[in-house]
Amino acid sequence: MTDTPEIRGLGLRLRGWRAGDEGDAAAVLRGLTDPEFLRWNTPLTAVDDLAGAHAFLRKRQELLESGEGVSCCVTDEDTGEVLGHIGFSAITPAFRTAIVGYWVLPEARGRRVATRALCLGSRLAFGELGLYRLELGHALGHEVSCRVAERGGYPYEGTLRGAMFEAGRQDAFRDVHLHARLASDPEPEVA
């Protein structure tokens, strides 16, 4: 696959991130340096400047082309304003599985953007991508992400011990709540 499939609905548009696009790079930089994002996530490769954001976008394109991942820029369906990110990584075609992750820019929070993006992205993953099981993990204690998962049709399945880096560290680990959704699960109603 060379182009990210696009999907619209629930007041959102999911489109591919554009490698080389200054606006997309600026949005990525703001998202990945946001203190609330960094409180709950420790990226393997830190993005702390525009060069790093452009590298992030290039890597998303490489993962798309290799079939290992699909990343979408979440925008307002009407205005095109960038609101956040949703992506599917660790795609395993033989088992039709992937891991889903998302983040929302600070100014878009409180409008259920993450929940709507999760529902819309799941439609894309189960439909266009042909996946069957999507797993979503969040740091223990991240209650907002827990509610997003549950509202998005991803029930809690258990706690994974030491499965995620501690905030700002790559030498210490914290527990993760695991949620998952199957293609055969009913689609949740999203207000």
C-alpha positions in Angstrom: 0.0 0.0 0.0 1.4 3.4 -0.9 -1.5 5.7 0.1 -3.3 5.7 3.4 -7.0 5.0 2.8 -9.2 8.0 3.7 -12.4 7.7 5.7 -15.0 10.3 6.8 -17.7 10.3 9.4 -18.6 11.3 12.9 -17.6 14.8 12.1 -14.0 13.7 11.3 -11.9 12.9 8.3 -8.9 10.5 8.6 -6.3 11.0 6.0 -2.7 10.1 5.6 0.0 12.2 7.1 1.9 14.0 4.4 5.7 13.5 4.5 7.4 16.8 3.7 4.3 18.9 4.6 5.2 21.8 7.0 1.7 22.0 8.5 1.6 18.3 9.2 5.1 18.4 10.7 4.1 21.3 12.9 1.1 19.4 14.2 3.1 16.3 14.9 5.7 18.3 16.8 3.0 19.9 18.9 1.3 16.6 19.5 4.4 14.7 20.5 5.9 17.4 22.7 2.7 18.1 24.6 3.2 17.6 28.3 0.0 15.5 28.7 1.1 13.2 25.9 4.6 12.8 27.4 3.0 12.1 30.8 1.6 8.9 29.5 3.9 8.0 26.6 7.6 7.6 26.1 8.4 7.3 22.4 11.3 5.1 21.3 12.6 8.1 19.3 11.9 11.5 20.8 10.5 14.2 18.5 11.6 17.6 19.8 12.0 19.7 16.7 10.7 20.1 13.2 13.5 17.9 11.8 12.3 15.1 14.2 8.7 15.7 13.1 9.6 15.3 9.5 11.5 12.1 10.3 8.4 10.8 12.1 6.3 11.5 8.9 8.8 9.8 6.7 8.8 6.8 9.0 5.0 6.6 8.9 5.3 6.5 5.0 7.9 3.7 5.2 5.7 1.6 7.6 2.7 2.1 5.2 4.7 0.9 2.2 6.1 -2.1 4.1 2.6 -3.0 5.4 3.7 -2.8 9.0 1.6 0.3 9.9 -1.1 2.7 8.8 -1.1 6.2 10.4 -3.8 8.8 9.9 -4.0 12.5 10.6 -7.3 13.2 12.3 -9.0 16.4 11.0 -12.3 18.2 11.4 -14.5 16.9 8.5 -15.7 20.4 7.6 -12.7 22.7 8.2 -9.8 20.4 7.7 -8.3 21.5 11.0 -5.8 19.0 12.3 -7.0 17.5 15.6 -4.7 14.6 16.3 -3.5 11.2 15.2 -4.6 7.6 15.1 -2.4 4.8 13.9 -2.3 1.0 13.5 1.1 -0.5 14.2 2.6 -4.0 14.5 0.2 -5.2 11.8 0.4 -9.0 11.5 -1.3 -10.1 8.3 -1.3 -13.8 9.2 -3.3 -13.2 12.3 -5.1 -10.0 11.0 -4.1 -8.1 14.2 -2.7 -4.7 15.0 -2.1 -2.3 17.8 -4.0 1.0 17.8 -2.7 4.2 19.3 -3.9 7.8 19.2 -3.3 11.3 20.5 -5.3 14.5 20.4 -3.9 18.1 20.3 -4.7 20.1 23.4 -7.1 22.5 21.8 -9.2 19.5 20.5 -9.6 17.8 23.9 -13.0 17.6 25.6 -14.9 17.1 22.3 -14.7 13.3 22.2 -12.3 13.5 19.2 -10.3 10.5 20.5 -13.4 8.4 20.8 -14.8 9.4 17.4 -11.4 8.8 15.8 -11.1 5.4 17.4 -14.5 4.4 16.1 -13.9 5.7 12.6 -10.4 4.3 12.5 -11.7 0.9 13.6 -14.1 0.9 10.7 -11.1 1.6 8.4 -9.1 -1.2 10.1 -11.8 -3.8 10.0 -13.0 -2.8 6.5 -10.3 -1.5 4.2 -7.4 -3.1 6.0 -9.1 -6.4 6.6 -8.0 -6.8 10.2 -9.8 -8.9 12.8 -8.4 -8.0 16.2 -7.2 -4.5 17.4 -5.4 -4.1 20.7 -5.2 -0.9 22.6 -2.9 -0.5 25.6 -2.6 2.5 27.9 -0.6 3.2 31.1 -2.3 2.1 34.3 -3.9 5.2 35.8 -4.7 6.9 32.5 -8.4 7.1 33.1 -9.2 9.3 30.1 -7.7 6.8 27.7 -9.5 4.0 29.6 -12.9 5.8 29.0 -12.0 6.4 25.3 -11.3 2.7 24.8 -14.5 1.6 26.5 -16.7 4.2 24.6 -15.0 3.1 21.4 -16.1 -0.5 21.9 -12.8 -1.8 23.3 -13.5 -3.7 26.6 -10.9 -4.1 29.2 -9.2 -7.5 28.9 -6.5 -7.4 31.6 -3.4 -5.8 33.0 0.0 -6.4 31.4 2.8 -6.1 33.9 5.7 -3.9 33.0 4.7 -3.5 29.4 5.3 0.2 28.9 8.1 2.6 29.6 7.7 4.9 32.6 7.2 8.5 31.7 10.4 10.0 30.3 12.4 6.8 30.8 13.5 3.9 28.8 15.0 2.0 31.7 12.0 1.5 33.9 8.6 0.1 33.2 4.9 0.5 34.2 1.8 -1.6 33.9 -0.6 -1.4 31.0 -4.4 -1.9 30.7 -5.1 -4.0 27.7 -8.4 -3.4 25.7 -9.3 -5.0 22.5 -12.0 -5.1 19.8 -12.8 -7.7 17.3 -14.3 -7.2 13.8 -17.2 -9.3 15.0 -18.0 -7.1 18.0 -20.9 -4.7 17.7 -20.1 -1.2 16.6 -20.6 1.2 19.6 -23.0 4.1 19.4 -21.1 7.4 19.5 -22.9 10.5 20.5 
